[in-house]
Amino acid sequence: MKEIKLTDSEKVLMDILWEKKNIFMKDILEAYPEPKPAPTTIATLLKRMQNKELVGYKLYGNSREYYPMVEKGDYFKEEMTSMIDRFFNSSVAQFASFFTSNAKLSQKQLKELRDIIDDQIKE
């Protein structure tokens, strides 16, 4: 997947698409949180996201049914990898050290992280 950055507005719209899977414009408008943007704003966002190959649509007469072309997990994985590359010199260990020392995790949360890592080591 090529690196694609979502703006905050595009992220809100993608969250709706990821949740609904297939959705018409009127349903996007209903699902959009307040304050709702104008329909023309949503149409512009959808067009930009089509150009980025993040959103596709099926045409039914004059209506378009929109759908995400990238899975949420795949997008999140790319975002995390990009962030680790940019801020931590591609070092997962540096990221983990920063995260565990700055996130104010409880002992229980730290143990859960250790258990997740231990499970991955066993595989």
Disulfide bonds with the S-S distance in Angstrom:
none
